[in-house]
């Protein structure tokens, strides 16, 4: 079995997940900076 296509898919998936996490963190930080801190 050739494992290269699987490795390529895993790398692409890893990059996509990392980018998604980075985007989510940036959005979260931006929202926290824009909103004044709420005491609940």
Helices and strands as residue ranges (DSSP letters): H 4-34
